[in-house]
Amino acid sequence: MKKLRKSAKHRSIFGICGGIADFLGISALSVRLIFLITLPTSILIYIILHNSMDEERRTL
């Protein structure tokens, strides 16, 4: 079972959109565009997700 985590690979600012994209199996760019289209609401959602999502384990 997949868990929603911040992305270590698709990371622009904090990896929130990349983590959502990995979880849903879609492009990180499409998630970022959705966040831009819904901008006033998405800022609050982004802050909540930043504080609640776990970091993805990085492999060396």
PDB file of N, CA, C and O in Angstrom:
ATOM      1  N   MET A   1       0.839  -1.177   0.000  1.00  0.00           N
ATOM      2  CA  MET A   1       0.000   0.000   0.000  1.00  0.00           C
ATOM      3  C   MET A   1       0.887   1.245   0.000  1.00  0.00           C
ATOM      4  O   MET A   1       1.791   1.380   0.825  1.00  0.00           O
ATOM      5  N   LYS A   2       0.613   2.147  -0.938  1.00  0.00           N
ATOM      6  CA  LYS A   2       1.394   3.367  -1.029  1.00  0.00           C
ATOM      7  C   LYS A   2       0.973   4.356   0.045  1.00  0.00           C
ATOM      8  O   LYS A   2      -0.186   4.398   0.460  1.00  0.00           O
ATOM      9  N   LYS A   3       1.940   5.148   0.484  1.00  0.00           N
ATOM     10  CA  LYS A   3       1.668   6.176   1.473  1.00  0.00           C
ATOM     11  C   LYS A   3       2.022   7.533   0.874  1.00  0.00           C
ATOM     12  O   LYS A   3       2.993   7.657   0.127  1.00  0.00           O
ATOM     13  N   LEU A   4       1.235   8.538   1.203  1.00  0.00           N
ATOM     14  CA  LEU A   4       1.470   9.882   0.695  1.00  0.00           C
ATOM     15  C   LEU A   4       2.666  10.483   1.417  1.00  0.00           C
ATOM     16  O   LEU A   4       2.625  10.697   2.628  1.00  0.00           O
ATOM     17  N   ARG A   5       3.738  10.756   0.665  1.00  0.00           N
ATOM     18  CA  ARG A   5       4.971  11.320   1.224  1.00  0.00           C
ATOM     19  C   ARG A   5       5.494  12.425   0.311  1.00  0.00           C
ATOM     20  O   ARG A   5       5.163  12.471  -0.874  1.00  0.00           O
ATOM     21  N   LYS A   6       6.304  13.304   0.866  1.00  0.00           N
ATOM     22  CA  LYS A   6       6.970  14.322   0.054  1.00  0.00           C
ATOM     23  C   LYS A   6       7.964  13.623  -0.857  1.00  0.00           C
ATOM     24  O   LYS A   6       8.617  12.662  -0.452  1.00  0.00           O
ATOM     25  N   SER A   7       8.077  14.099  -2.069  1.00  0.00           N
ATOM     26  CA  SER A   7       8.959  13.474  -3.046  1.00  0.00           C
ATOM     27  C   SER A   7      10.393  13.959  -2.875  1.00  0.00           C
ATOM     28  O   SER A   7      10.639  15.139  -2.626  1.00  0.00           O
ATOM     29  N   ALA A   8      11.325  13.039  -3.011  1.00  0.00           N
ATOM     30  CA  ALA A   8      12.738  13.402  -2.989  1.00  0.00           C
ATOM     31  C   ALA A   8      13.241  13.646  -4.412  1.00  0.00           C
ATOM     32  O   ALA A   8      14.228  14.356  -4.604  1.00  0.00           O
ATOM     33  N   LYS A   9      12.568  13.063  -5.416  1.00  0.00           N
ATOM     34  CA  LYS A   9      12.993  13.203  -6.805  1.00  0.00           C
ATOM     35  C   LYS A   9      12.377  14.418  -7.485  1.00  0.00           C
ATOM     36  O   LYS A   9      13.084  15.194  -8.127  1.00  0.00           O
ATOM     37  N   HIS A  10      11.074  14.588  -7.350  1.00  0.00           N
ATOM     38  CA  HIS A  10      10.338  15.666  -8.027  1.00  0.00           C
ATOM     39  C   HIS A  10      10.119  16.802  -7.041  1.00  0.00           C
ATOM     40  O   HIS A  10       9.004  17.016  -6.565  1.00  0.00           O
ATOM     41  N   ARG A  11      11.163  17.513  -6.744  1.00  0.00           N
ATOM     42  CA  ARG A  11      11.133  18.497  -5.681  1.00  0.00           C
ATOM     43  C   ARG A  11      11.417  19.881  -6.245  1.00  0.00           C
ATOM     44  O   ARG A  11      12.526  20.144  -6.710  1.00  0.00           O
ATOM     45  N   SER A  12      10.427  20.768  -6.209  1.00  0.00           N
ATOM     46  CA  SER A  12      10.666  22.159  -6.594  1.00  0.00           C
ATOM     47  C   SER A  12      10.911  23.001  -5.356  1.00  0.00           C
ATOM     48  O   SER A  12      11.944  23.661  -5.241  1.00  0.00           O
ATOM     49  N   ILE A  13       9.971  22.980  -4.438  1.00  0.00           N
ATOM     50  CA  ILE A  13      10.133  23.729  -3.196  1.00  0.00           C
ATOM     51  C   ILE A  13      10.280  22.750  -2.041  1.00  0.00           C
ATOM     52  O   ILE A  13      11.359  22.620  -1.465  1.00  0.00           O
ATOM     53  N   PHE A  14       9.193  22.060  -1.703  1.00  0.00           N
ATOM     54  CA  PHE A  14       9.237  21.113  -0.590  1.00  0.00           C
ATOM     55  C   PHE A  14       8.921  19.686  -1.004  1.00  0.00           C
ATOM     56  O   PHE A  14       9.020  18.784  -0.173  1.00  0.00           O
ATOM     57  N   GLY A  15       8.547  19.444  -2.243  1.00  0.00           N
ATOM     58  CA  GLY A  15       8.239  18.103  -2.720  1.00  0.00           C
ATOM     59  C   GLY A  15       6.794  17.696  -2.539  1.00  0.00           C
ATOM     60  O   GLY A  15       6.460  16.521  -2.687  1.00  0.00           O
ATOM     61  N   ILE A  16       5.924  18.654  -2.218  1.00  0.00           N
ATOM     62  CA  ILE A  16       4.516  18.352  -1.985  1.00  0.00           C
ATOM     63  C   ILE A  16       3.843  17.892  -3.281  1.00  0.00           C
ATOM     64  O   ILE A  16       3.237  16.821  -3.313  1.00  0.00           O
ATOM     65  N   CYS A  17       3.942  18.678  -4.334  1.00  0.00           N
ATOM     66  CA  CYS A  17       3.292  18.342  -5.608  1.00  0.00           C
ATOM     67  C   CYS A  17       3.884  17.070  -6.201  1.00  0.00           C
ATOM     68  O   CYS A  17       3.159  16.265  -6.786  1.00  0.00           O
ATOM     69  N   GLY A  18       5.177  16.883  -6.058  1.00  0.00           N
ATOM     70  CA  GLY A  18       5.810  15.653  -6.541  1.00  0.00           C
ATOM     71  C   GLY A  18       5.340  14.428  -5.784  1.00  0.00           C
ATOM     72  O   GLY A  18       5.160  13.361  -6.371  1.00  0.00           O
ATOM     73  N   GLY A  19       5.142  14.574  -4.488  1.00  0.00           N
ATOM     74  CA  GLY A  19       4.626  13.471  -3.685  1.00  0.00           C
ATOM     75  C   GLY A  19       3.202  13.101  -4.048  1.00  0.00           C
ATOM     76  O   GLY A  19       2.854  11.922  -4.106  1.00  0.00           O
ATOM     77  N   ILE A  20       2.382  14.107  -4.290  1.00  0.00           N
ATOM     78  CA  ILE A  20       1.006  13.853  -4.718  1.00  0.00           C
ATOM     79  C   ILE A  20       1.003  13.173  -6.087  1.00  0.00           C
ATOM     80  O   ILE A  20       0.224  12.249  -6.325  1.00  0.00           O
ATOM     81  N   ALA A  21       1.868  13.628  -6.976  1.00  0.00           N
ATOM     82  CA  ALA A  21       1.958  13.034  -8.313  1.00  0.00           C
ATOM     83  C   ALA A  21       2.424  11.584  -8.242  1.00  0.00           C
ATOM     84  O   ALA A  21       1.883  10.733  -8.948  1.00  0.00           O
ATOM     85  N   ASP A  22       3.412  11.286  -7.410  1.00  0.00           N
ATOM     86  CA  ASP A  22       3.869   9.909  -7.251  1.00  0.00           C
ATOM     87  C   ASP A  22       2.763   9.024  -6.692  1.00  0.00           C
ATOM     88  O   ASP A  22       2.597   7.882  -7.121  1.00  0.00           O
ATOM     89  N   PHE A  23       2.010   9.554  -5.735  1.00  0.00           N
ATOM     90  CA  PHE A  23       0.926   8.794  -5.116  1.00  0.00           C
ATOM     91  C   PHE A  23      -0.183   8.488  -6.122  1.00  0.00           C
ATOM     92  O   PHE A  23      -0.718   7.379  -6.139  1.00  0.00           O
ATOM     93  N   LEU A  24      -0.528   9.465  -6.958  1.00  0.00           N
ATOM     94  CA  LEU A  24      -1.598   9.282  -7.938  1.00  0.00           C
ATOM     95  C   LEU A  24      -1.124   8.652  -9.241  1.00  0.00           C
ATOM     96  O   LEU A  24      -1.943   8.195 -10.038  1.00  0.00           O
ATOM     97  N   GLY A  25       0.187   8.622  -9.470  1.00  0.00           N
ATOM     98  CA  GLY A  25       0.723   8.040 -10.695  1.00  0.00           C
ATOM     99  C   GLY A  25       0.595   8.942 -11.900  1.00  0.00           C
ATOM    100  O   GLY A  25       0.440   8.460 -13.022  1.00  0.00           O
ATOM    101  N   ILE A  26       0.658  10.266 -11.683  1.00  0.00           N
ATOM    102  CA  ILE A  26       0.559  11.224 -12.778  1.00  0.00           C
ATOM    103  C   ILE A  26       1.795  12.115 -12.774  1.00  0.00           C
ATOM    104  O   ILE A  26       2.662  11.985 -11.911  1.00  0.00           O
ATOM    105  N   SER A  27       1.866  13.005 -13.730  1.00  0.00           N
ATOM    106  CA  SER A  27       2.998  13.909 -13.867  1.00  0.00           C
ATOM    107  C   SER A  27       2.991  14.974 -12.764  1.00  0.00           C
ATOM    108  O   SER A  27       1.932  15.476 -12.386  1.00  0.00           O
ATOM    109  N   ALA A  28       4.165  15.308 -12.260  1.00  0.00           N
ATOM    110  CA  ALA A  28       4.278  16.353 -11.242  1.00  0.00           C
ATOM    111  C   ALA A  28       3.900  17.715 -11.822  1.00  0.00           C
ATOM    112  O   ALA A  28       3.386  18.574 -11.105  1.00  0.00           O
ATOM    113  N   LEU A  29       4.150  17.914 -13.100  1.00  0.00           N
ATOM    114  CA  LEU A  29       3.785  19.172 -13.747  1.00  0.00           C
ATOM    115  C   LEU A  29       2.276  19.382 -13.734  1.00  0.00           C
ATOM    116  O   LEU A  29       1.808  20.499 -13.515  1.00  0.00           O
ATOM    117  N   SER A  30       1.518  18.330 -13.964  1.00  0.00           N
ATOM    118  CA  SER A  30       0.060  18.465 -13.956  1.00  0.00           C
ATOM    119  C   SER A  30      -0.465  18.826 -12.558  1.00  0.00           C
ATOM    120  O   SER A  30      -1.412  19.603 -12.438  1.00  0.00           O
ATOM    121  N   VAL A  31       0.135  18.276 -11.519  1.00  0.00           N
ATOM    122  CA  VAL A  31      -0.276  18.629 -10.157  1.00  0.00           C
ATOM    123  C   VAL A  31       0.079  20.082  -9.867  1.00  0.00           C
ATOM    124  O   VAL A  31      -0.700  20.792  -9.231  1.00  0.00           O
ATOM    125  N   ARG A  32       1.233  20.526 -10.320  1.00  0.00           N
ATOM    126  CA  ARG A  32       1.630  21.926 -10.117  1.00  0.00           C
ATOM    127  C   ARG A  32       0.688  22.880 -10.852  1.00  0.00           C
ATOM    128  O   ARG A  32       0.350  23.944 -10.333  1.00  0.00           O
ATOM    129  N   LEU A  33       0.265  22.500 -12.062  1.00  0.00           N
ATOM    130  CA  LEU A  33      -0.676  23.332 -12.804  1.00  0.00           C
ATOM    131  C   LEU A  33      -2.034  23.415 -12.101  1.00  0.00           C
ATOM    132  O   LEU A  33      -2.660  24.474 -12.081  1.00  0.00           O
ATOM    133  N   ILE A  34      -2.481  22.309 -11.533  1.00  0.00           N
ATOM    134  CA  ILE A  34      -3.738  22.324 -10.781  1.00  0.00           C
ATOM    135  C   ILE A  34      -3.615  23.246  -9.571  1.00  0.00           C
ATOM    136  O   ILE A  34      -4.545  23.988  -9.258  1.00  0.00           O
ATOM    137  N   PHE A  35      -2.474  23.202  -8.896  1.00  0.00           N
ATOM    138  CA  PHE A  35      -2.257  24.093  -7.759  1.00  0.00           C
ATOM    139  C   PHE A  35      -2.236  25.555  -8.201  1.00  0.00           C
ATOM    140  O   PHE A  35      -2.721  26.423  -7.476  1.00  0.00           O
ATOM    141  N   LEU A  36      -1.683  25.836  -9.374  1.00  0.00           N
ATOM    142  CA  LEU A  36      -1.667  27.220  -9.862  1.00  0.00           C
ATOM    143  C   LEU A  36      -3.061  27.705 -10.259  1.00  0.00           C
ATOM    144  O   LEU A  36      -3.400  28.865 -10.025  1.00  0.00           O
ATOM    145  N   ILE A  37      -3.858  26.840 -10.848  1.00  0.00           N
ATOM    146  CA  ILE A  37      -5.206  27.223 -11.263  1.00  0.00           C
ATOM    147  C   ILE A  37      -6.090  27.521 -10.056  1.00  0.00           C
ATOM    148  O   ILE A  37      -6.915  28.433 -10.092  1.00  0.00           O
ATOM    149  N   THR A  38      -5.913  26.755  -9.000  1.00  0.00           N
ATOM    150  CA  THR A  38      -6.727  26.925  -7.788  1.00  0.00           C
ATOM    151  C   THR A  38      -5.958  27.690  -6.716  1.00  0.00           C
ATOM    152  O   THR A  38      -6.031  27.354  -5.533  1.00  0.00           O
ATOM    153  N   LEU A  39      -5.229  28.708  -7.128  1.00  0.00           N
ATOM    154  CA  LEU A  39      -4.248  29.375  -6.279  1.00  0.00           C
ATOM    155  C   LEU A  39      -4.724  29.867  -4.915  1.00  0.00           C
ATOM    156  O   LEU A  39      -4.050  29.538  -3.939  1.00  0.00           O
ATOM    157  N   PRO A  40      -5.778  30.597  -4.745  1.00  0.00           N
ATOM    158  CA  PRO A  40      -6.080  31.081  -3.382  1.00  0.00           C
ATOM    159  C   PRO A  40      -6.299  29.942  -2.379  1.00  0.00           C
ATOM    160  O   PRO A  40      -5.830  30.009  -1.244  1.00  0.00           O
ATOM    161  N   THR A  41      -7.001  28.920  -2.800  1.00  0.00           N
ATOM    162  CA  THR A  41      -7.274  27.795  -1.912  1.00  0.00           C
ATOM    163  C   THR A  41      -6.053  26.897  -1.758  1.00  0.00           C
ATOM    164  O   THR A  41      -5.802  26.366  -0.676  1.00  0.00           O
ATOM    165  N   SER A  42      -5.305  26.730  -2.820  1.00  0.00           N
ATOM    166  CA  SER A  42      -4.190  25.789  -2.800  1.00  0.00           C
ATOM    167  C   SER A  42      -3.054  26.233  -1.874  1.00  0.00           C
ATOM    168  O   SER A  42      -2.281  25.390  -1.418  1.00  0.00           O
ATOM    169  N   ILE A  43      -2.934  27.513  -1.587  1.00  0.00           N
ATOM    170  CA  ILE A  43      -1.888  27.966  -0.662  1.00  0.00           C
ATOM    171  C   ILE A  43      -2.130  27.388   0.731  1.00  0.00           C
ATOM    172  O   ILE A  43      -1.197  26.915   1.379  1.00  0.00           O
ATOM    173  N   LEU A  44      -3.362  27.424   1.183  1.00  0.00           N
ATOM    174  CA  LEU A  44      -3.701  26.862   2.489  1.00  0.00           C
ATOM    175  C   LEU A  44      -3.508  25.350   2.501  1.00  0.00           C
ATOM    176  O   LEU A  44      -2.976  24.798   3.464  1.00  0.00           O
ATOM    177  N   ILE A  45      -3.934  24.683   1.441  1.00  0.00           N
ATOM    178  CA  ILE A  45      -3.761  23.233   1.336  1.00  0.00           C
ATOM    179  C   ILE A  45      -2.285  22.872   1.321  1.00  0.00           C
ATOM    180  O   ILE A  45      -1.878  21.899   1.956  1.00  0.00           O
ATOM    181  N   TYR A  46      -1.478  23.645   0.602  1.00  0.00           N
ATOM    182  CA  TYR A  46      -0.040  23.388   0.501  1.00  0.00           C
ATOM    183  C   TYR A  46       0.623  23.506   1.877  1.00  0.00           C
ATOM    184  O   TYR A  46       1.469  22.683   2.226  1.00  0.00           O
ATOM    185  N   ILE A  47       0.248  24.513   2.654  1.00  0.00           N
ATOM    186  CA  ILE A  47       0.822  24.696   3.993  1.00  0.00           C
ATOM    187  C   ILE A  47       0.433  23.536   4.904  1.00  0.00           C
ATOM    188  O   ILE A  47       1.265  23.025   5.653  1.00  0.00           O
ATOM    189  N   ILE A  48      -0.821  23.124   4.842  1.00  0.00           N
ATOM    190  CA  ILE A  48      -1.265  21.994   5.665  1.00  0.00           C
ATOM    191  C   ILE A  48      -0.527  20.714   5.286  1.00  0.00           C
ATOM    192  O   ILE A  48      -0.079  19.971   6.159  1.00  0.00           O
ATOM    193  N   LEU A  49      -0.401  20.457   3.988  1.00  0.00           N
ATOM    194  CA  LEU A  49       0.306  19.258   3.538  1.00  0.00           C
ATOM    195  C   LEU A  49       1.788  19.312   3.887  1.00  0.00           C
ATOM    196  O   LEU A  49       2.379  18.284   4.217  1.00  0.00           O
ATOM    197  N   HIS A  50       2.391  20.480   3.821  1.00  0.00           N
ATOM    198  CA  HIS A  50       3.808  20.612   4.168  1.00  0.00           C
ATOM    199  C   HIS A  50       4.046  20.226   5.624  1.00  0.00           C
ATOM    200  O   HIS A  50       5.064  19.612   5.943  1.00  0.00           O
ATOM    201  N   ASN A  51       3.132  20.577   6.493  1.00  0.00           N
ATOM    202  CA  ASN A  51       3.292  20.267   7.909  1.00  0.00           C
ATOM    203  C   ASN A  51       2.886  18.848   8.274  1.00  0.00           C
ATOM    204  O   ASN A  51       3.309  18.339   9.312  1.00  0.00           O
ATOM    205  N   SER A  52       2.076  18.196   7.445  1.00  0.00           N
ATOM    206  CA  SER A  52       1.565  16.880   7.819  1.00  0.00           C
ATOM    207  C   SER A  52       2.198  15.713   7.057  1.00  0.00           C
ATOM    208  O   SER A  52       2.145  14.580   7.534  1.00  0.00           O
ATOM    209  N   MET A  53       2.788  15.957   5.899  1.00  0.00           N
ATOM    210  CA  MET A  53       3.360  14.860   5.109  1.00  0.00           C
ATOM    211  C   MET A  53       4.743  14.484   5.614  1.00  0.00           C
ATOM    212  O   MET A  53       5.520  15.340   6.036  1.00  0.00           O
ATOM    213  N   ASP A  54       5.042  13.175   5.565  1.00  0.00           N
ATOM    214  CA  ASP A  54       6.358  12.671   5.927  1.00  0.00           C
ATOM    215  C   ASP A  54       7.315  12.821   4.754  1.00  0.00           C
ATOM    216  O   ASP A  54       6.892  12.909   3.601  1.00  0.00           O
ATOM    217  N   GLU A  55       8.618  12.851   5.060  1.00  0.00           N
ATOM    218  CA  GLU A  55       9.648  12.904   4.025  1.00  0.00           C
ATOM    219  C   GLU A  55       9.834  11.509   3.431  1.00  0.00           C
ATOM    220  O   GLU A  55       9.737  10.505   4.137  1.00  0.00           O
ATOM    221  N   GLU A  56      10.102  11.459   2.131  1.00  0.00           N
ATOM    222  CA  GLU A  56      10.437  10.206   1.474  1.00  0.00           C
ATOM    223  C   GLU A  56      11.869   9.870   1.826  1.00  0.00           C
ATOM    224  O   GLU A  56      12.724  10.753   1.892  1.00  0.00           O
ATOM    225  N   ARG A  57      12.130   8.596   2.053  1.00  0.00           N
ATOM    226  CA  ARG A  57      13.502   8.182   2.373  1.00  0.00           C
ATOM    227  C   ARG A  57      14.366   8.303   1.135  1.00  0.00           C
ATOM    228  O   ARG A  57      13.994   7.852   0.052  1.00  0.00           O
ATOM    229  N   ARG A  58      15.505   8.907   1.305  1.00  0.00           N
ATOM    230  CA  ARG A  58      16.431   9.094   0.179  1.00  0.00           C
ATOM    231  C   ARG A  58      17.404   7.945   0.128  1.00  0.00           C
ATOM    232  O   ARG A  58      17.938   7.512   1.149  1.00  0.00           O
ATOM    233  N   THR A  59      17.629   7.457  -1.078  1.00  0.00           N
ATOM    234  CA  THR A  59      18.596   6.378  -1.259  1.00  0.00           C
ATOM    235  C   THR A  59      19.888   6.942  -1.769  1.00  0.00           C
ATOM    236  O   THR A  59      19.896   7.889  -2.556  1.00  0.00           O
ATOM    237  N   LEU A  60      20.971   6.373  -1.333  1.00  0.00           N
ATOM    238  CA  LEU A  60      22.293   6.847  -1.745  1.00  0.00           C
ATOM    239  C   LEU A  60      22.785   6.166  -2.974  1.00  0.00           C
ATOM    240  O   LEU A  60      23.885   6.459  -3.443  1.00  0.00           O
TER     241      LEU A  60
END
